[in-house]
Amino acid sequence: MVYRKKAAYTGRFRNIIAWLTDTTFRQVTILFWLVFICLLSTKKVKAQCPSITNTTQTSVTVCSGSLVDSLQVRTTAFWPDKIELVRFDTPQVNPYKGGVSLGELISSNGIATMRTVAFPPNTDVSDKTYYVYGRLIPLASDTTCRPFALVTVIVKPAPIATLLAREATCQDSVSLADGWVRINNVAPTDTYEVANKGIFSGNSQPIPTDGVVIQHLKRTGKPETYAVRLYSAFGCFVERSITLLNTSCACLPAKCVPIFVRKIRSGRAGK
């Protein structure tokens, strides 16, 4: 009887230990899941507001009339969230209001890139700066979630020079070699190049003090077009052309009498 009684007490003790162990396991399991859910919830809350930051690109300079090769920002936003690039003429405190939209982007490997972007031509004599902001779209319901990154775009003006030309003068029926093509309104640092058979090589030279870049022209009796490329110090260029009529001195419009030729007979010789 004593042996059995001892065994009974031992069995109860083991059952109590087993119950406590199961209870502790349950509590630990419940606690683990609570912590996991809490961390997951925190992660989701943080993920609700993606970040938008600059890459190494913070500023771009381009010539007037040329396309910007690319504009880009770094972001943790992923579809269905997008990045919208917006252009402003002045710096903004809250770029989520106004601006000219350049388009919407979906990030690839954490970078949203827009290529071949056009900007208004710069007709001023000085640089024009635009402020391009990358902002989140659609707008998050959380008013504190307004991330953005800024890229400045500087548009250089093209040269504003123009061409003037003078026909060669006539001495009776002989053309003098005093015709010329001249560049006007040049900046001290502008350079020029004259096209060779309509082709530019990209090699320029300083503009002469008097602006005359083609000289000693004669009247040839047929129109002649001269093309000149003008370069700024930054390398921006514009192409100008001008045409001289080059009416022959031997047949000026007011003195020439028209001659008409009419075919009377056709055939082969001997018939």
Number of C-alpha atoms within 10 A of each C-alpha: 6 7 7 9 10 10 12 12 11 12 12 11 12 12 12 12 12 12 12 12 12 12 12 12 12 12 12 12 12 12 12 12 12 12 12 12 12 12 12 12 12 11 11 11 10 11 12 13 18 17 18 24 18 16 15 9 14 16 14 16 15 19 21 24 19 16 14 18 12 12 22 26 26 23 27 17 23 15 9 8 17 20 28 22 28 21 22 17 12 11 15 15 7 11 21 18 8 11 17 11 13 17 11 18 20 19 20 13 10 14 19 25 17 18 11 11 13 13 19 12 15 18 15 13 12 11 16 18 18 19 19 29 29 30 25 25 17 11 13 14 10 9 7 8 14 19 18 23 20 24 21 19 20 19 23 25 22 25 25 18 17 17 18 14 17 15 20 23 17 18 10 9 11 13 22 17 15 15 19 18 24 18 21 14 12 17 15 11 11 22 21 22 20 23 16 11 8 10 9 15 9 12 11 15 12 14 20 12 8 9 16 16 18 15 15 11 19 21 24 15 15 10 11 12 10 18 19 24 20 25 27 21 13 14 14 18 22 17 17 15 15 14 15 20 13 20 19 18 21 16 12 13 10 6 9 9 9 5 5 5 5 5 5 5 5 6 6 5 5 4 4
